[in-house]
Amino acid sequence: MLLYDAAVQVLIIDDEEEARFILRLSLERIGGMTVIEAACGEDGVGHARLTLPDVILLDVNMPGLDGVETFRALRAQEETAVTPIVFLTGQARKGDVEHLVRLEPAGILGKPFNPLTLAQELRDLLRS
């Protein structure tokens, strides 16, 4: 599987600086992955086009271009049309999760997440 290679690039798109920091530490130090960060959907779409990450972790609730709009923008551009995208969400309501599932992401991970198991959870999602 691709994500066992230390050269794997993960693009994190999340407006919360603290969340990006914890995600970076978890994925780099525990998971051995390379992390690229974007603080908003617009920047994330641009970074994805330029860096061609192996997987994208995308926050659902962001100002401006939210997670769903960012997801659609990523799917619309040729460079990231098939890149695995995993939603990060603190929304626990059934209807919200069902809406995200209909978009067919590679997976959905909840916030808060466990930094010690996040890299393995990401691997498991992408393996299935």
N, CA, C and O atoms as a GROMACS GRO file, in nm:
protein
  512
    1MET      N    1   0.084  -0.120   0.000
    1MET     CA    2   0.000   0.000   0.000
    1MET      C    3   0.087   0.124   0.000
    1MET      O    4   0.190   0.128   0.068
    2LEU      N    5   0.048   0.219  -0.072
    2LEU     CA    6   0.120   0.344  -0.090
    2LEU      C    7   0.157   0.412   0.040
    2LEU      O    8   0.268   0.465   0.052
    3LEU      N    9   0.068   0.413   0.139
    3LEU     CA   10   0.093   0.493   0.260
    3LEU      C   11   0.197   0.435   0.354
    3LEU      O   12   0.224   0.497   0.457
    4TYR      N   13   0.255   0.320   0.325
    4TYR     CA   14   0.363   0.270   0.408
    4TYR      C   15   0.497   0.326   0.365
    4TYR      O   16   0.598   0.304   0.432
    5ASP      N   17   0.500   0.397   0.256
    5ASP     CA   18   0.620   0.462   0.205
    5ASP      C   19   0.635   0.596   0.275
    5ASP      O   20   0.542   0.676   0.279
    6ALA      N   21   0.754   0.620   0.332
    6ALA     CA   22   0.778   0.745   0.406
    6ALA      C   23   0.767   0.868   0.317
    6ALA      O   24   0.754   0.979   0.368
    7ALA      N   25   0.772   0.850   0.186
    7ALA     CA   26   0.765   0.964   0.095
    7ALA      C   27   0.621   1.008   0.067
    7ALA      O   28   0.600   1.096  -0.016
    8VAL      N   29   0.525   0.949   0.134
    8VAL     CA   30   0.385   0.984   0.112
    8VAL      C   31   0.358   1.128   0.154
    8VAL      O   32   0.399   1.171   0.261
    9GLN      N   33   0.287   1.200   0.068
    9GLN     CA   34   0.251   1.339   0.098
    9GLN      C   35   0.103   1.348   0.133
    9GLN      O   36   0.017   1.299   0.060
   10VAL      N   37   0.077   1.412   0.247
   10VAL     CA   38  -0.060   1.434   0.292
   10VAL      C   39  -0.082   1.585   0.292
   10VAL      O   40  -0.006   1.659   0.354
   11LEU      N   41  -0.186   1.630   0.225
   11LEU     CA   42  -0.225   1.770   0.230
   11LEU      C   43  -0.335   1.785   0.334
   11LEU      O   44  -0.440   1.721   0.323
   12ILE      N   45  -0.313   1.869   0.434
   12ILE     CA   46  -0.413   1.900   0.536
   12ILE      C   47  -0.475   2.034   0.500
   12ILE      O   48  -0.404   2.134   0.486
   13ILE      N   49  -0.607   2.036   0.487
   13ILE     CA   50  -0.678   2.161   0.463
   13ILE      C   51  -0.770   2.182   0.582
   13ILE      O   52  -0.873   2.116   0.596
   14ASP      N   53  -0.732   2.276   0.669
   14ASP     CA   54  -0.806   2.302   0.792
   14ASP      C   55  -0.778   2.445   0.835
   14ASP      O   56  -0.662   2.488   0.836
   15ASP      N   57  -0.882   2.519   0.870
   15ASP     CA   58  -0.865   2.658   0.909
   15ASP      C   59  -0.812   2.674   1.052
   15ASP      O   60  -0.769   2.783   1.089
   16GLU      N   61  -0.815   2.569   1.132
   16GLU     CA   62  -0.769   2.577   1.270
   16GLU      C   63  -0.620   2.544   1.280
   16GLU      O   64  -0.578   2.432   1.253
   17GLU      N   65  -0.541   2.644   1.319
   17GLU     CA   66  -0.396   2.627   1.327
   17GLU      C   67  -0.357   2.515   1.423
   17GLU      O   68  -0.267   2.437   1.394
   18GLU      N   69  -0.424   2.508   1.537
   18GLU     CA   70  -0.391   2.405   1.636
   18GLU      C   71  -0.419   2.265   1.581
   18GLU      O   72  -0.341   2.172   1.603
   19ALA      N   73  -0.528   2.249   1.510
   19ALA     CA   74  -0.561   2.120   1.450
   19ALA      C   75  -0.454   2.080   1.348
   19ALA      O   76  -0.410   1.965   1.345
   20ARG      N   77  -0.413   2.175   1.264
   20ARG     CA   78  -0.308   2.145   1.164
   20ARG      C   79  -0.179   2.105   1.233
   20ARG      O   80  -0.110   2.013   1.187
   21PHE      N   81  -0.145   2.172   1.343
   21PHE     CA   82  -0.023   2.141   1.416
   21PHE      C   83  -0.026   1.998   1.470
   21PHE      O   84   0.070   1.923   1.454
   22ILE      N   85  -0.137   1.960   1.532
   22ILE     CA   86  -0.149   1.825   1.588
   22ILE      C   87  -0.152   1.720   1.477
   22ILE      O   88  -0.090   1.615   1.488
   23LEU      N   89  -0.224   1.749   1.369
   23LEU     CA   90  -0.226   1.658   1.255
   23LEU      C   91  -0.085   1.638   1.198
   23LEU      O   92  -0.044   1.526   1.170
   24ARG      N   93  -0.013   1.749   1.183
   24ARG     CA   94   0.125   1.740   1.131
   24ARG      C   95   0.212   1.654   1.220
   24ARG      O   96   0.281   1.564   1.172
   25LEU      N   97   0.210   1.681   1.350
   25LEU     CA   98   0.292   1.601   1.443
   25LEU      C   99   0.257   1.453   1.434
   25LEU      O  100   0.346   1.368   1.427
   26SER      N  101   0.130   1.424   1.434
   26SER     CA  102   0.084   1.286   1.430
   26SER      C  103   0.128   1.215   1.303
   26SER      O  104   0.183   1.105   1.307
   27LEU      N  105   0.105   1.278   1.191
   27LEU     CA  106   0.134   1.214   1.063
   27LEU      C  107   0.283   1.207   1.033
   27LEU      O  108   0.330   1.108   0.977
   28GLU      N  109   0.357   1.311   1.069
   28GLU     CA  110   0.501   1.311   1.041
   28GLU      C  111   0.578   1.225   1.141
   28GLU      O  112   0.654   1.137   1.101
   29ARG      N  113   0.558   1.250   1.269
   29ARG     CA  114   0.640   1.181   1.370
   29ARG      C  115   0.597   1.037   1.395
   29ARG      O  116   0.682   0.950   1.412
   30ILE      N  117   0.469   1.012   1.397
   30ILE     CA  118   0.422   0.877   1.422
   30ILE      C  119   0.403   0.800   1.292
   30ILE      O  120   0.438   0.682   1.283
   31GLY      N  121   0.349   0.868   1.192
   31GLY     CA  122   0.319   0.800   1.066
   31GLY      C  123   0.430   0.802   0.964
   31GLY      O  124   0.425   0.727   0.866
   32GLY      N  125   0.532   0.886   0.983
   32GLY     CA  126   0.643   0.893   0.889
   32GLY      C  127   0.606   0.952   0.754
   32GLY      O  128   0.671   0.922   0.654
   33MET      N  129   0.503   1.034   0.750
   33MET     CA  130   0.455   1.093   0.626
   33MET      C  131   0.504   1.237   0.611
   33MET      O  132   0.547   1.298   0.709
   34THR      N  133   0.499   1.289   0.492
   34THR     CA  134   0.529   1.428   0.466
   34THR      C  135   0.398   1.505   0.462
   34THR      O  136   0.301   1.461   0.401
   35VAL      N  137   0.395   1.620   0.528
   35VAL     CA  138   0.271   1.697   0.540
   35VAL      C  139   0.285   1.834   0.475
   35VAL      O  140   0.386   1.902   0.491
   36ILE      N  141   0.182   1.872   0.402
   36ILE     CA  142   0.168   2.004   0.343
   36ILE      C  143   0.041   2.062   0.408
   36ILE      O  144  -0.055   1.989   0.432
   37GLU      N  145   0.040   2.191   0.436
   37GLU     CA  146  -0.074   2.252   0.504
   37GLU      C  147  -0.135   2.364   0.423
   37GLU      O  148  -0.067   2.437   0.351
   38ALA      N  149  -0.266   2.377   0.437
   38ALA     CA  150  -0.340   2.490   0.381
   38ALA      C  151  -0.443   2.532   0.485
   38ALA      O  152  -0.509   2.448   0.545
   39ALA      N  153  -0.456   2.664   0.507
   39ALA     CA  154  -0.544   2.717   0.610
   39ALA      C  155  -0.685   2.748   0.561
   39ALA      O  156  -0.770   2.791   0.639
   40CYS      N  157  -0.710   2.728   0.432
   40CYS     CA  158  -0.845   2.753   0.380
   40CYS      C  159  -0.865   2.670   0.253
   40CYS      O  160  -0.769   2.620   0.194
   41GLY      N  161  -0.990   2.658   0.213
   41GLY     CA  162  -1.023   2.578   0.096
   41GLY      C  163  -0.958   2.628  -0.031
   41GLY      O  164  -0.907   2.549  -0.111
   42GLU      N  165  -0.960   2.759  -0.050
   42GLU     CA  166  -0.901   2.816  -0.172
   42GLU      C  167  -0.753   2.781  -0.183
   42GLU      O  168  -0.707   2.737  -0.288
   43ASP      N  169  -0.678   2.800  -0.074
   43ASP     CA  170  -0.535   2.767  -0.075
   43ASP      C  171  -0.515   2.616  -0.093
   43ASP      O  172  -0.423   2.573  -0.162
   44GLY      N  173  -0.602   2.538  -0.031
   44GLY     CA  174  -0.590   2.393  -0.042
   44GLY      C  175  -0.605   2.343  -0.185
   44GLY      O  176  -0.531   2.256  -0.229
   45VAL      N  177  -0.700   2.399  -0.257
   45VAL     CA  178  -0.719   2.360  -0.397
   45VAL      C  179  -0.593   2.393  -0.478
   45VAL      O  180  -0.548   2.313  -0.560
   46GLY      N  181  -0.538   2.512  -0.455
   46GLY     CA  182  -0.415   2.551  -0.525
   46GLY      C  183  -0.296   2.465  -0.488
   46GLY      O  184  -0.221   2.422  -0.575
   47HIS      N  185  -0.277   2.440  -0.358
   47HIS     CA  186  -0.166   2.355  -0.313
   47HIS      C  187  -0.179   2.214  -0.372
   47HIS      O  188  -0.080   2.155  -0.414
   48ALA      N  189  -0.301   2.163  -0.374
   48ALA     CA  190  -0.322   2.029  -0.428
   48ALA      C  191  -0.283   2.022  -0.576
   48ALA      O  192  -0.220   1.925  -0.619
   49ARG      N  193  -0.319   2.123  -0.651
   49ARG     CA  194  -0.287   2.126  -0.794
   49ARG      C  195  -0.135   2.131  -0.816
   49ARG      O  196  -0.083   2.069  -0.909
   50LEU      N  197  -0.065   2.205  -0.730
   50LEU     CA  198   0.080   2.221  -0.747
   50LEU      C  199   0.161   2.105  -0.690
   50LEU      O  200   0.263   2.067  -0.748
   51THR      N  201   0.117   2.049  -0.577
   51THR     CA  202   0.199   1.948  -0.507
   51THR      C  203   0.157   1.805  -0.535
   51THR      O  204   0.235   1.712  -0.510
   52LEU      N  205   0.035   1.784  -0.586
   52LEU     CA  206  -0.016   1.651  -0.616
   52LEU      C  207   0.003   1.554  -0.499
   52LEU      O  208   0.077   1.456  -0.510
   53PRO      N  209  -0.065   1.581  -0.386
   53PRO     CA  210  -0.049   1.495  -0.269
   53PRO      C  211  -0.107   1.356  -0.293
   53PRO      O  212  -0.189   1.337  -0.383
   54ASP      N  213  -0.063   1.261  -0.213
   54ASP     CA  214  -0.114   1.125  -0.223
   54ASP      C  215  -0.252   1.112  -0.159
   54ASP      O  216  -0.331   1.026  -0.199
   55VAL      N  217  -0.280   1.195  -0.059
   55VAL     CA  218  -0.409   1.194   0.010
   55VAL      C  219  -0.434   1.334   0.068
   55VAL      O  220  -0.339   1.406   0.101
   56ILE      N  221  -0.560   1.370   0.080
   56ILE     CA  222  -0.598   1.501   0.134
   56ILE      C  223  -0.687   1.481   0.256
   56ILE      O  224  -0.786   1.409   0.248
   57LEU      N  225  -0.651   1.544   0.368
   57LEU     CA  226  -0.736   1.548   0.487
   57LEU      C  227  -0.806   1.683   0.484
   57LEU      O  228  -0.740   1.787   0.486
   58LEU      N  229  -0.938   1.682   0.479
   58LEU     CA  230  -1.015   1.802   0.454
   58LEU      C  231  -1.116   1.828   0.566
   58LEU      O  232  -1.206   1.748   0.589
   59ASP      N  233  -1.100   1.941   0.634
   59ASP     CA  234  -1.195   1.981   0.737
   59ASP      C  235  -1.326   2.018   0.671
   59ASP      O  236  -1.328   2.077   0.563
   60VAL      N  237  -1.437   1.985   0.736
   60VAL     CA  238  -1.568   2.014   0.680
   60VAL      C  239  -1.609   2.159   0.706
   60VAL      O  240  -1.656   2.227   0.616
   61ASN      N  241  -1.591   2.206   0.828
   61ASN     CA  242  -1.637   2.340   0.867
   61ASN      C  243  -1.524   2.441   0.858
   61ASN      O  244  -1.437   2.448   0.945
   62MET      N  245  -1.528   2.520   0.752
   62MET     CA  246  -1.430   2.626   0.734
   62MET      C  247  -1.501   2.749   0.679
   62MET      O  248  -1.600   2.736   0.606
   63PRO      N  249  -1.452   2.868   0.713
   63PRO     CA  250  -1.511   2.989   0.653
   63PRO      C  251  -1.472   2.997   0.505
   63PRO      O  252  -1.376   2.934   0.462
   64GLY      N  253  -1.546   3.074   0.432
   64GLY     CA  254  -1.519   3.085   0.288
   64GLY      C  255  -1.560   2.957   0.219
   64GLY      O  256  -1.674   2.912   0.232
   65LEU      N  257  -1.470   2.900   0.145
   65LEU     CA  258  -1.494   2.773   0.077
   65LEU      C  259  -1.494   2.662   0.182
   65LEU      O  260  -1.388   2.626   0.233
   66ASP      N  261  -1.612   2.608   0.214
   66ASP     CA  262  -1.617   2.505   0.319
   66ASP      C  263  -1.568   2.371   0.264
   66ASP      O  264  -1.528   2.361   0.148
   67GLY      N  265  -1.571   2.269   0.348
   67GLY     CA  266  -1.518   2.140   0.309
   67GLY      C  267  -1.587   2.077   0.190
   67GLY      O  268  -1.521   2.022   0.102
   68VAL      N  269  -1.718   2.085   0.185
   68VAL     CA  270  -1.793   2.026   0.073
   68VAL      C  271  -1.761   2.101  -0.056
   68VAL      O  272  -1.740   2.038  -0.160
   69GLU      N  273  -1.759   2.233  -0.051
   69GLU     CA  274  -1.725   2.311  -0.171
   69GLU      C  275  -1.581   2.284  -0.215
   69GLU      O  276  -1.553   2.275  -0.334
   70THR      N  277  -1.491   2.273  -0.118
   70THR     CA  278  -1.352   2.242  -0.149
   70THR      C  279  -1.341   2.104  -0.213
   70THR      O  280  -1.268   2.086  -0.311
   71PHE      N  281  -1.413   2.008  -0.157
   71PHE     CA  282  -1.416   1.872  -0.213
   71PHE      C  283  -1.458   1.877  -0.361
   71PHE      O  284  -1.393   1.817  -0.447
   72ARG      N  285  -1.565   1.949  -0.388
   72ARG     CA  286  -1.614   1.959  -0.526
   72ARG      C  287  -1.512   2.028  -0.618
   72ARG      O  288  -1.494   1.987  -0.733
   73ALA      N  289  -1.446   2.130  -0.567
   73ALA     CA  290  -1.343   2.200  -0.646
   73ALA      C  291  -1.225   2.107  -0.674
   73ALA      O  292  -1.169   2.109  -0.784
   74LEU      N  293  -1.186   2.027  -0.577
   74LEU     CA  294  -1.076   1.932  -0.596
   74LEU      C  295  -1.114   1.826  -0.699
   74LEU      O  296  -1.031   1.786  -0.782
   75ARG      N  297  -1.237   1.779  -0.695
   75ARG     CA  298  -1.284   1.678  -0.792
   75ARG      C  299  -1.297   1.737  -0.932
   75ARG      O  300  -1.286   1.664  -1.031
   76ALA      N  301  -1.320   1.867  -0.941
   76ALA     CA  302  -1.339   1.932  -1.071
   76ALA      C  303  -1.209   1.958  -1.145
   76ALA      O  304  -1.209   1.974  -1.267
   77GLN      N  305  -1.098   1.963  -1.073
   77GLN     CA  306  -0.972   1.988  -1.143
   77GLN      C  307  -0.903   1.855  -1.177
   77GLN      O  308  -0.898   1.763  -1.095
   78GLU      N  309  -0.851   1.849  -1.296
   78GLU     CA  310  -0.794   1.725  -1.348
   78GLU      C  311  -0.686   1.667  -1.257
   78GLU      O  312  -0.680   1.545  -1.238
   79GLU      N  313  -0.602   1.751  -1.200
   79GLU     CA  314  -0.488   1.704  -1.121
   79GLU      C  315  -0.530   1.629  -0.995
   79GLU      O  316  -0.456   1.543  -0.947
   80THR      N  317  -0.648   1.659  -0.941
   80THR     CA  318  -0.690   1.597  -0.814
   80THR      C  319  -0.824   1.524  -0.826
   80THR      O  320  -0.886   1.493  -0.724
   81ALA      N  321  -0.867   1.498  -0.945
   81ALA     CA  322  -0.999   1.436  -0.966
   81ALA      C  323  -1.012   1.299  -0.899
   81ALA      O  324  -1.122   1.260  -0.860
   82VAL      N  325  -0.902   1.227  -0.884
   82VAL     CA  326  -0.909   1.094  -0.822
   82VAL      C  327  -0.824   1.082  -0.695
   82VAL      O  328  -0.812   0.973  -0.640
   83THR      N  329  -0.767   1.192  -0.650
   83THR     CA  330  -0.689   1.190  -0.526
   83THR      C  331  -0.779   1.152  -0.409
   83THR      O  332  -0.887   1.209  -0.395
   84PRO      N  333  -0.738   1.055  -0.326
   84PRO     CA  334  -0.820   1.020  -0.210
   84PRO      C  335  -0.836   1.140  -0.117
   84PRO      O  336  -0.739   1.206  -0.081
   85ILE      N  337  -0.962   1.167  -0.078
   85ILE     CA  338  -0.992   1.277   0.013
   85ILE      C  339  -1.065   1.219   0.134
   85ILE      O  340  -1.164   1.146   0.119
   86VAL      N  341  -1.015   1.252   0.252
   86VAL     CA  342  -1.076   1.208   0.377
   86VAL      C  343  -1.126   1.330   0.451
   86VAL      O  344  -1.050   1.422   0.480
   87PHE      N  345  -1.256   1.332   0.480
   87PHE     CA  346  -1.314   1.442   0.556
   87PHE      C  347  -1.278   1.429   0.704
   87PHE      O  348  -1.276   1.319   0.759
   88LEU      N  349  -1.251   1.543   0.766
   88LEU     CA  350  -1.236   1.554   0.911
   88LEU      C  351  -1.354   1.636   0.960
   88LEU      O  352  -1.375   1.748   0.914
   89THR      N  353  -1.430   1.580   1.054
   89THR     CA  354  -1.547   1.654   1.098
   89THR      C  355  -1.576   1.632   1.246
   89THR      O  356  -1.558   1.523   1.300
   90GLY      N  357  -1.622   1.738   1.309
   90GLY     CA  358  -1.669   1.730   1.445
   90GLY      C  359  -1.820   1.714   1.448
   90GLY      O  360  -1.880   1.698   1.555
   91GLN      N  361  -1.881   1.716   1.330
   91GLN     CA  362  -2.026   1.702   1.320
   91GLN      C  363  -2.064   1.556   1.344
   91GLN      O  364  -2.017   1.467   1.273
   92ALA      N  365  -2.148   1.534   1.443
   92ALA     CA  366  -2.187   1.398   1.476
   92ALA      C  367  -2.331   1.368   1.434
   92ALA      O  368  -2.378   1.256   1.451
   93ARG      N  369  -2.399   1.466   1.380
   93ARG     CA  370  -2.538   1.445   1.340
   93ARG      C  371  -2.546   1.350   1.221
   93ARG      O  372  -2.470   1.362   1.125
   94LYS      N  373  -2.638   1.257   1.230
   94LYS     CA  374  -2.653   1.154   1.128
   94LYS      C  375  -2.672   1.212   0.988
   94LYS      O  376  -2.610   1.165   0.893
   95GLY      N  377  -2.756   1.313   0.975
   95GLY     CA  378  -2.782   1.372   0.844
   95GLY      C  379  -2.659   1.434   0.781
   95GLY      O  380  -2.640   1.425   0.660
   96ASP      N  381  -2.575   1.496   0.862
   96ASP     CA  382  -2.453   1.558   0.812
   96ASP      C  383  -2.357   1.452   0.758
   96ASP      O  384  -2.300   1.467   0.651
   97VAL      N  385  -2.341   1.344   0.834
   97VAL     CA  386  -2.250   1.237   0.792
   97VAL      C  387  -2.304   1.169   0.666
   97VAL      O  388  -2.228   1.138   0.575
   98GLU      N  389  -2.435   1.146   0.661
   98GLU     CA  390  -2.494   1.085   0.541
   98GLU      C  391  -2.470   1.171   0.417
   98GLU      O  392  -2.444   1.118   0.308
   99HIS      N  393  -2.480   1.303   0.434
   99HIS     CA  394  -2.452   1.394   0.322
   99HIS      C  395  -2.308   1.379   0.274
   99HIS      O  396  -2.283   1.375   0.153
  100LEU      N  397  -2.214   1.370   0.367
  100LEU     CA  398  -2.073   1.354   0.330
  100LEU      C  399  -2.049   1.220   0.262
  100LEU      O  400  -1.974   1.212   0.164
  101VAL      N  401  -2.111   1.115   0.311
  101VAL     CA  402  -2.095   0.982   0.252
  101VAL      C  403  -2.141   0.981   0.106
  101VAL      O  404  -2.079   0.916   0.022
  102ARG      N  405  -2.248   1.052   0.076
  102ARG     CA  406  -2.299   1.057  -0.062
  102ARG      C  407  -2.199   1.119  -0.159
  102ARG      O  408  -2.205   1.093  -0.279
  103LEU      N  409  -2.107   1.200  -0.108
  103LEU     CA  410  -2.004   1.259  -0.194
  103LEU      C  411  -1.896   1.157  -0.232
  103LEU      O  412  -1.815   1.183  -0.322
  104GLU      N  413  -1.894   1.044  -0.164
  104GLU     CA  414  -1.800   0.935  -0.189
  104GLU      C  415  -1.654   0.973  -0.162
  104GLU      O  416  -1.568   0.956  -0.250
  105PRO      N  417  -1.625   1.024  -0.041
  105PRO     CA  418  -1.485   1.047  -0.006
  105PRO      C  419  -1.417   0.912   0.022
  105PRO      O  420  -1.484   0.809   0.031
  106ALA      N  421  -1.287   0.914   0.035
  106ALA     CA  422  -1.215   0.792   0.073
  106ALA      C  423  -1.249   0.751   0.215
  106ALA      O  424  -1.235   0.635   0.252
  107GLY      N  425  -1.295   0.848   0.296
  107GLY     CA  426  -1.334   0.818   0.432
  107GLY      C  427  -1.374   0.943   0.507
  107GLY      O  428  -1.363   1.055   0.457
  108ILE      N  429  -1.421   0.921   0.629
  108ILE     CA  430  -1.459   1.030   0.718
  108ILE      C  431  -1.401   0.999   0.855
  108ILE      O  432  -1.427   0.892   0.911
  109LEU      N  433  -1.323   1.092   0.910
  109LEU     CA  434  -1.267   1.076   1.044
  109LEU      C  435  -1.324   1.185   1.133
  109LEU      O  436  -1.341   1.299   1.091
  110GLY      N  437  -1.352   1.149   1.256
  110GLY     CA  438  -1.410   1.243   1.351
  110GLY      C  439  -1.307   1.329   1.421
  110GLY      O  440  -1.191   1.291   1.435
  111LYS      N  441  -1.354   1.444   1.464
  111LYS     CA  442  -1.277   1.532   1.551
  111LYS      C  443  -1.350   1.534   1.684
  111LYS      O  444  -1.473   1.544   1.683
  112PRO      N  445  -1.285   1.524   1.793
  112PRO     CA  446  -1.140   1.512   1.802
  112PRO      C  447  -1.094   1.372   1.759
  112PRO      O  448  -1.171   1.276   1.763
  113PHE      N  449  -0.970   1.364   1.718
  113PHE     CA  450  -0.911   1.238   1.674
  113PHE      C  451  -0.799   1.202   1.772
  113PHE      O  452  -0.752   1.287   1.848
  114ASN      N  453  -0.758   1.078   1.768
  114ASN     CA  454  -0.648   1.033   1.853
  114ASN      C  455  -0.517   1.047   1.774
  114ASN      O  456  -0.497   0.975   1.676
  115PRO      N  457  -0.428   1.139   1.814
  115PRO     CA  458  -0.304   1.159   1.739
  115PRO      C  459  -0.216   1.035   1.732
  115PRO      O  460  -0.138   1.019   1.638
  116LEU      N  461  -0.228   0.948   1.830
  116LEU     CA  462  -0.144   0.827   1.832
  116LEU      C  463  -0.190   0.722   1.733
  116LEU      O  464  -0.111   0.637   1.692
  117THR      N  465  -0.316   0.726   1.693
  117THR     CA  466  -0.368   0.624   1.601
  117THR      C  467  -0.408   0.681   1.465
  117THR      O  468  -0.448   0.605   1.376
  118LEU      N  469  -0.399   0.811   1.448
  118LEU     CA  470  -0.447   0.875   1.325
  118LEU      C  471  -0.381   0.819   1.199
  118LEU      O  472  -0.451   0.789   1.102
  119ALA      N  473  -0.250   0.806   1.197
  119ALA     CA  474  -0.181   0.757   1.077
  119ALA      C  475  -0.230   0.617   1.040
  119ALA      O  476  -0.252   0.588   0.922
  120GLN      N  477  -0.248   0.530   1.139
  120GLN     CA  478  -0.296   0.395   1.110
  120GLN      C  479  -0.441   0.398   1.063
  120GLN      O  480  -0.478   0.323   0.973
  121GLU      N  481  -0.524   0.483   1.123
  121GLU     CA  482  -0.662   0.496   1.078
  121GLU      C  483  -0.668   0.541   0.933
  121GLU      O  484  -0.750   0.493   0.855
  122LEU      N  485  -0.580   0.635   0.897
  122LEU     CA  486  -0.575   0.683   0.759
  122LEU      C  487  -0.534   0.570   0.665
  122LEU      O  488  -0.593   0.552   0.559
  123ARG      N  489  -0.433   0.495   0.704
  123ARG     CA  490  -0.391   0.380   0.623
  123ARG      C  491  -0.505   0.280   0.605
  123ARG      O  492  -0.530   0.232   0.495
  124ASP      N  493  -0.574   0.251   0.716
  124ASP     CA  494  -0.684   0.155   0.710
  124ASP      C  495  -0.795   0.202   0.616
  124ASP      O  496  -0.848   0.123   0.539
  125LEU      N  497  -0.829   0.331   0.624
  125LEU     CA  498  -0.932   0.386   0.536
  125LEU      C  499  -0.895   0.370   0.389
  125LEU      O  500  -0.977   0.331   0.307
  126LEU      N  501  -0.772   0.399   0.359
  126LEU     CA  502  -0.729   0.395   0.219
  126LEU      C  503  -0.708   0.255   0.168
  126LEU      O  504  -0.710   0.231   0.047
  127ARG      N  505  -0.687   0.162   0.258
  127ARG     CA  506  -0.670   0.023   0.219
  127ARG      C  507  -0.805  -0.040   0.182
  127ARG      O  508  -0.811  -0.131   0.100
  128SER      N  509  -0.912   0.010   0.244
  128SER     CA  510  -1.044  -0.051   0.221
  128SER      C  511  -1.111   0.002   0.095
  128SER      O  512  -1.222  -0.040   0.062
   0.00000   0.00000   0.00000
